[in-house]
Amino acid sequence: MSITKKFLNMFKSGKDGKDGEDQEARLRAQKERSDNFLRALTEGDLDARWSAVRSVGDLGEPFIEPLIGGLKDEYWIIRRGAADTLGKIGQPAVEPLIKALDEPRDDVRQETIRALQLIGEPAVEPLLRATKHTYPLIRRGAIQALGIMGEERTVGTLIECLKDADPGVRYECAVAFGRIGDARAVGPLIETLNDTREHVRTAAMATLVSLGEPAIEPLIRALIDVNEDVCRRSMLALVTLGEPAIEPLIRALGETNSGIRRGAIEALGQIGNTRAIAPVIALLDDPERIVRIEVVKALAALGVPAIAPLMQVFRQGDARTRTAAMEALWMLGQPATTPLIMVLKDDQSDVRKRAALLLGEIGDQKAVDHLTGLLADENVTVRREAFEALEMIKKRTGA
């Protein structure tokens, strides 16, 4: 119904009664004021439009459609003023605003959503219904608005919408869960890590990180998901979480499932906190080779702080753990040179021999004089290893 017809209806309904003439005069004045505002909204310059959108809120429902049009104004300040006024009008503006969400321009949609947010509670149920709308843009906008409003009542609906055919809807769902912050979203979001669209997977991962502690244990379990994308992104989420994930990951090192142990070790290595060194080193003798390989890589990633405990295993561990420690020290490279030089005079000839071998593999010229001194070692295998190490360094450095 047009604004003119609405005021005529008001006029007719107000004529009867003893105050009919007064009502008629008031209605005529109100209609004249309304017409002026309508012209300002649709035809006025910037100042006139700005004044109009700020002033028509008290006139209410007849001005909803012109204000909706104001949401598309070329000037941000008019769009913002129109949104503010629609928010003041309240519930009568909800359905027209939801219809206006079918607008591809993001700046318009943002102000439309802002108006719905200002309306608040009266908009919630209509927005929930709009998540099932035929038009994807309206579904997207409804979900975005509900997320911004932080409506926990929408969690069940949003979980369903994570399966929507439109990737934009799925993306807005993943983002909305981050704003609402409900732990019930963790499982569905982990499933969404294998979504067909990259931006949806990225949004799901970001939201899992933002959910924090409630997401950690499910993410650790997802390290052995059958889908490789889920495993990889769960790992990345745990690494991004950082400090809060360290203790749960350390506990996961005791899991019977070797895949979880392996994933937890990798995550701890990438996080790089030195608290992980001792529990990770304890798995140098893990029965599963894939786990031991990950231990070596993680210790190398943990860097210099891992050298001292690795040297202890290097000197005192059994055959399997010594071999793993040697590999980690080799991967650490030059930072391990000085500790290895220090054990070239160890009482155990086997320790001296292995140290010489590693120094040759690392190829640091700083070890040359010390290895040269080992050429006079009482043990023939030590002398041979020292000679070969010197030859390797010579080839690498050209000295």
C-alpha positions as CSV (number, residue, x, y, z in Angstrom):
1,M,0.0,0.0,0.0
2,S,1.3,3.4,-0.9
3,I,2.0,6.1,1.7
4,T,-0.8,8.3,0.3
5,K,-3.4,5.5,0.6
6,K,-2.3,4.7,4.1
7,F,-2.8,8.3,5.2
8,L,-6.2,8.4,3.4
9,N,-7.2,5.3,5.4
10,M,-6.0,7.0,8.5
11,F,-8.0,10.1,7.5
12,K,-11.2,8.2,6.9
13,S,-11.0,6.3,10.1
14,G,-10.4,9.5,12.0
15,K,-13.3,11.6,10.6
16,D,-16.0,10.1,12.8
17,G,-16.6,11.4,16.3
18,K,-16.8,14.7,18.0
19,D,-13.2,15.5,17.4
20,G,-13.4,14.8,13.7
21,E,-12.4,18.2,12.5
22,D,-9.4,18.3,14.8
23,Q,-8.3,14.9,13.6
24,E,-8.7,15.9,10.0
25,A,-6.5,18.9,10.5
26,R,-3.8,16.8,12.3
27,L,-3.9,14.2,9.5
28,R,-3.6,16.8,6.8
29,A,-0.6,18.3,8.6
30,Q,0.9,14.8,9.1
31,K,0.3,13.9,5.5
32,E,2.0,17.1,4.3
33,R,4.9,16.4,6.6
34,S,5.1,12.9,5.3
35,D,5.0,14.0,1.6
36,N,7.8,16.4,2.3
37,F,9.9,13.6,3.9
38,L,9.2,11.3,1.1
39,R,10.3,13.8,-1.5
40,A,13.5,14.4,0.6
41,L,14.2,10.7,0.8
42,T,13.7,10.1,-2.9
43,E,14.7,13.3,-4.6
44,G,16.6,15.5,-2.1
45,D,20.3,16.2,-2.0
46,L,22.7,14.6,0.5
47,D,21.8,16.9,3.4
48,A,18.0,16.6,2.8
49,R,18.2,12.8,2.6
50,W,20.3,12.7,5.8
51,S,17.8,14.8,7.6
52,A,14.9,12.7,6.3
53,V,16.3,9.3,7.3
54,R,17.0,10.6,10.8
55,S,13.5,12.1,11.2
56,V,10.9,9.7,9.8
57,G,11.3,7.0,12.5
58,D,8.4,8.4,14.5
59,L,6.1,8.2,11.4
60,G,6.6,4.4,11.4
61,E,5.4,1.8,9.0
62,P,4.5,4.0,6.0
63,F,8.1,4.9,5.5
64,I,9.6,1.4,5.7
65,E,9.9,1.0,1.9
66,P,11.5,4.4,1.2
67,L,14.0,3.6,4.0
68,I,14.7,0.2,2.5
69,G,15.5,2.2,-0.7
70,G,17.8,4.4,1.4
71,L,19.8,1.3,2.3
72,K,21.0,1.4,-1.4
73,D,22.0,5.0,-1.3
74,E,25.4,5.9,-2.8
75,Y,26.5,7.5,0.4
76,W,27.4,5.4,3.4
77,I,26.0,7.9,5.9
78,I,22.5,7.7,4.3
79,R,22.7,3.9,4.3
80,R,23.7,4.0,8.0
81,G,20.9,6.5,8.9
82,A,18.3,4.4,7.1
83,A,19.4,1.3,9.0
84,D,19.3,3.1,12.3
85,T,15.8,4.4,11.6
86,L,14.5,1.0,10.4
87,G,15.9,-0.4,13.6
88,K,13.8,2.1,15.6
89,I,10.7,1.2,13.7
90,G,11.1,-2.3,14.9
91,Q,9.0,-5.4,14.1
92,P,7.0,-4.0,11.2
93,A,10.4,-3.6,9.3
94,V,11.6,-7.1,9.8
95,E,10.0,-8.9,6.8
96,P,10.9,-6.1,4.4
97,L,14.5,-6.1,5.7
98,I,14.7,-9.9,5.3
99,K,13.4,-9.5,1.7
100,A,16.1,-6.8,1.2
101,L,18.8,-9.4,2.0
102,D,18.5,-10.6,-1.6
103,E,20.8,-7.7,-2.6
104,P,24.3,-8.7,-4.0
105,R,26.0,-5.5,-2.8
106,D,27.8,-6.3,0.4
107,D,27.6,-2.7,1.7
108,V,23.8,-2.7,1.4
109,R,23.6,-6.2,3.0
110,Q,25.7,-5.1,5.9
111,E,23.4,-2.2,6.7
112,T,20.3,-4.4,6.3
113,I,21.8,-6.9,8.8
114,R,22.6,-4.0,11.1
115,A,19.0,-2.9,11.1
116,L,17.9,-6.4,11.9
117,Q,20.4,-6.5,14.7
118,L,19.1,-3.3,16.1
119,I,15.5,-4.7,16.1
120,G,16.8,-7.7,18.1
121,E,14.4,-10.3,19.5
122,P,11.4,-9.6,17.2
123,A,13.7,-10.5,14.3
124,V,14.9,-13.8,15.6
125,E,12.0,-16.1,14.6
126,P,11.6,-14.6,11.1
127,L,15.3,-14.9,10.5
128,L,15.2,-18.6,11.6
129,R,12.5,-19.1,9.0
130,A,14.6,-17.2,6.4
131,T,17.4,-19.8,6.7
132,K,15.1,-22.0,4.7
133,H,14.3,-19.4,2.0
134,T,14.5,-20.2,-1.7
135,Y,17.0,-17.5,-2.4
136,P,20.6,-18.3,-1.3
137,L,21.4,-14.6,-0.6
138,I,18.5,-14.4,1.9
139,R,19.6,-17.6,3.6
140,R,23.2,-16.3,3.8
141,G,22.1,-12.9,5.2
142,A,19.7,-14.5,7.8
143,I,22.5,-16.7,9.1
144,Q,25.0,-13.9,9.2
145,A,22.4,-11.7,11.1
146,L,21.7,-14.5,13.6
147,G,25.5,-15.1,14.1
148,I,26.1,-11.3,14.7
149,M,23.2,-11.4,17.2
150,G,24.9,-14.3,19.0
151,E,21.7,-16.3,19.1
152,E,22.4,-19.7,20.8
153,R,18.8,-20.8,20.0
154,T,20.0,-21.0,16.3
155,V,22.7,-23.7,16.9
156,G,20.5,-26.6,15.7
157,T,19.4,-24.7,12.6
158,L,22.9,-23.7,11.8
159,I,24.1,-27.3,12.1
160,E,21.6,-28.2,9.5
161,C,22.7,-25.3,7.3
162,L,26.3,-26.6,7.3
163,K,24.9,-29.1,4.7
164,D,23.3,-26.4,2.5
165,A,23.7,-26.8,-1.2
166,D,25.1,-23.2,-1.4
167,P,28.7,-22.8,-0.4
168,G,28.1,-19.2,0.7
169,V,25.5,-20.4,3.2
170,R,27.9,-23.1,4.6
171,Y,30.6,-20.4,4.9
172,E,28.3,-18.1,6.8
173,C,27.3,-20.9,9.1
174,A,31.0,-21.7,10.0
175,V,31.6,-18.0,10.7
176,A,28.4,-17.6,12.7
177,F,29.4,-20.5,15.0
178,G,32.6,-18.5,15.8
179,R,30.5,-15.5,16.9
180,I,28.0,-17.6,18.9
181,G,30.8,-19.7,20.6
182,D,28.8,-22.8,21.3
183,A,30.7,-26.1,21.8
184,R,27.9,-28.1,20.2
185,A,29.3,-26.9,16.9
186,V,32.7,-28.6,17.3
187,G,31.7,-32.0,15.8
188,P,29.8,-30.6,12.8
189,L,32.7,-28.1,12.1
190,I,35.3,-30.9,12.1
191,E,33.2,-32.7,9.5
192,T,33.1,-29.5,7.5
193,L,36.9,-29.6,7.3
194,N,36.4,-31.9,4.3
195,D,34.0,-29.4,2.5
196,T,34.4,-29.2,-1.2
197,R,35.2,-25.5,-1.0
198,E,38.4,-24.1,0.3
199,H,36.9,-21.0,1.9
200,V,34.4,-23.0,3.8
201,R,37.1,-25.4,5.1
202,T,39.2,-22.4,6.1
203,A,36.3,-20.7,8.0
204,A,35.5,-24.0,9.8
205,M,39.1,-24.3,10.9
206,A,39.3,-20.7,12.1
207,T,36.1,-21.1,14.1
208,L,37.4,-24.3,15.7
209,V,40.5,-22.4,16.8
210,S,38.3,-19.6,18.2
211,L,36.2,-22.1,20.2
212,G,39.4,-23.0,22.1
213,E,39.5,-25.7,24.7
214,P,36.3,-27.5,23.8
215,A,37.6,-28.2,20.3
216,I,41.0,-29.6,21.4
217,E,40.1,-33.2,22.2
218,P,37.9,-33.7,19.2
219,L,40.6,-32.2,17.0
220,I,43.1,-34.7,18.4
221,R,40.7,-37.5,17.6
222,A,40.4,-36.1,14.1
223,L,44.1,-36.6,13.5
224,I,43.3,-40.1,12.4
225,D,40.2,-39.3,10.3
226,V,39.9,-41.3,7.1
227,N,39.8,-38.0,5.1
228,E,43.3,-36.6,4.7
229,D,42.0,-33.0,4.5
230,V,40.4,-33.4,7.9
231,C,43.6,-34.8,9.4
232,R,45.7,-32.0,7.9
233,R,43.4,-29.2,8.9
234,S,42.9,-30.6,12.4
235,M,46.7,-30.6,12.8
236,L,46.9,-27.0,11.6
237,A,44.1,-26.0,14.0
238,L,45.9,-27.6,17.0
239,V,49.2,-25.9,16.0
240,T,47.4,-22.6,15.7
241,L,45.8,-23.1,19.2
242,G,49.3,-23.4,20.5
243,E,49.7,-23.2,24.3
244,P,46.2,-24.5,25.3
245,A,46.8,-27.6,23.2
246,I,50.1,-28.6,24.6
247,E,49.0,-30.6,27.7
248,P,46.2,-32.5,25.9
249,L,48.7,-33.4,23.1
250,I,51.3,-34.6,25.7
251,R,48.6,-36.8,27.2
252,A,47.8,-38.1,23.7
253,L,51.3,-39.5,23.5
254,G,50.1,-42.3,25.7
255,E,47.3,-43.3,23.3
256,T,47.2,-46.9,22.1
257,N,46.4,-45.7,18.6
258,S,49.8,-45.1,16.9
259,G,48.2,-42.6,14.5
260,I,47.2,-40.4,17.3
261,R,50.6,-40.7,18.9
262,R,52.2,-39.8,15.6
263,G,49.9,-36.8,15.0
264,A,50.3,-35.5,18.5
265,I,54.1,-35.7,18.2
266,E,54.0,-33.8,14.9
267,A,51.8,-31.1,16.4
268,L,54.0,-30.7,19.4
269,G,57.1,-30.3,17.2
270,Q,55.4,-27.6,15.2
271,I,54.1,-25.7,18.2
272,G,57.7,-25.7,19.5
273,N,57.2,-25.6,23.2
274,T,60.1,-27.0,25.2
275,R,57.7,-28.8,27.6
276,A,57.2,-31.4,24.9
277,I,60.9,-32.4,24.7
278,A,61.0,-34.9,27.6
279,P,57.7,-36.7,26.8
280,V,58.6,-36.8,23.1
281,I,62.1,-38.2,23.7
282,A,60.5,-40.9,25.8
283,L,59.0,-42.2,22.5
284,L,62.3,-42.7,20.8
285,D,61.8,-46.4,21.5
286,D,58.2,-46.5,20.4
287,P,57.3,-49.9,18.9
288,E,56.0,-48.3,15.7
289,R,58.6,-47.1,13.2
290,I,56.3,-44.3,11.8
291,V,56.1,-42.9,15.4
292,R,59.8,-43.0,15.9
293,I,60.4,-41.2,12.6
294,E,58.0,-38.5,13.8
295,V,59.8,-38.2,17.1
296,V,63.1,-37.5,15.3
297,K,61.5,-34.9,13.2
298,A,59.8,-33.2,16.1
299,L,63.0,-33.1,18.2
300,A,64.8,-31.6,15.3
301,A,62.0,-29.0,15.0
302,L,62.2,-28.2,18.7
303,G,65.8,-27.1,18.1
304,V,68.7,-26.3,20.4
305,P,66.8,-27.0,23.7
306,A,66.5,-30.7,22.6
307,I,70.2,-31.2,22.2
308,A,71.2,-31.8,25.8
309,P,68.5,-34.6,26.4
310,L,69.3,-36.0,23.0
311,M,73.0,-36.2,23.9
312,Q,72.1,-38.1,27.1
313,V,70.2,-40.7,25.0
314,F,73.1,-40.7,22.5
315,R,75.5,-41.8,25.2
316,Q,73.3,-44.0,27.4
317,G,70.4,-45.3,25.4
318,D,69.9,-48.7,23.9
319,A,70.7,-49.4,20.2
320,R,67.3,-48.3,18.9
321,T,67.0,-45.0,20.9
322,R,70.7,-44.2,20.2
323,T,70.1,-44.5,16.5
324,A,67.1,-42.3,16.7
325,A,68.9,-39.7,18.8
326,M,71.8,-39.7,16.2
327,E,69.3,-39.0,13.4
328,A,67.8,-36.1,15.4
329,L,71.2,-34.6,16.1
330,W,72.2,-34.9,12.5
331,M,69.0,-33.1,11.4
332,L,69.8,-30.4,14.0
333,G,73.1,-29.8,12.2
334,Q,75.7,-27.3,13.2
335,P,74.2,-26.5,16.6
336,A,75.0,-30.1,17.6
337,T,78.7,-29.8,16.7
338,T,80.0,-28.6,20.0
339,P,78.2,-31.2,22.2
340,L,79.4,-33.9,19.8
341,I,83.0,-32.6,20.0
342,M,82.8,-32.8,23.8
343,V,82.1,-36.5,23.7
344,L,85.0,-37.4,21.4
345,K,87.0,-38.1,24.5
346,D,84.3,-40.2,26.1
347,D,85.5,-43.4,27.9
348,Q,83.3,-45.5,25.7
349,S,84.9,-46.2,22.3
350,D,81.4,-46.7,20.8
351,V,80.4,-43.2,21.8
352,R,83.6,-41.7,20.3
353,K,83.0,-43.6,17.1
354,R,79.4,-42.5,16.7
355,A,80.3,-38.9,17.5
356,A,82.9,-38.9,14.8
357,L,80.4,-40.4,12.3
358,L,77.9,-37.7,13.1
359,L,80.4,-34.9,12.9
360,G,81.4,-36.1,9.4
361,E,77.7,-36.1,8.4
362,I,77.1,-32.6,9.8
363,G,80.2,-31.4,8.0
364,D,81.2,-28.5,10.3
365,Q,84.8,-27.5,9.8
366,K,85.0,-26.5,13.5
367,A,85.3,-30.3,14.2
368,V,88.4,-30.8,12.0
369,D,91.1,-30.3,14.7
370,H,89.3,-32.5,17.2
371,L,88.7,-35.3,14.7
372,T,92.4,-35.1,13.7
373,G,93.4,-35.7,17.3
374,L,91.2,-38.8,17.2
375,L,93.4,-40.3,14.5
376,A,95.7,-41.5,17.3
377,D,92.8,-43.1,19.2
378,E,93.7,-46.5,20.7
379,N,90.6,-48.1,19.0
380,V,91.0,-48.9,15.4
381,T,87.3,-48.4,14.5
382,V,87.4,-45.0,16.1
383,R,90.5,-44.0,14.1
384,R,88.8,-45.2,10.9
385,E,85.6,-43.3,11.6
386,A,87.6,-40.2,12.4
387,F,89.5,-40.5,9.1
388,E,86.3,-40.9,7.1
389,A,84.7,-38.0,8.9
390,L,87.6,-35.8,8.0
391,E,87.4,-36.9,4.3
392,M,83.7,-36.0,4.3
393,I,84.3,-32.6,5.7
394,K,87.1,-32.1,3.2
395,K,84.8,-32.9,0.3
396,R,82.1,-30.6,1.6
397,T,84.2,-27.6,2.4
398,G,87.0,-28.0,-0.1
399,A,89.6,-27.6,2.7
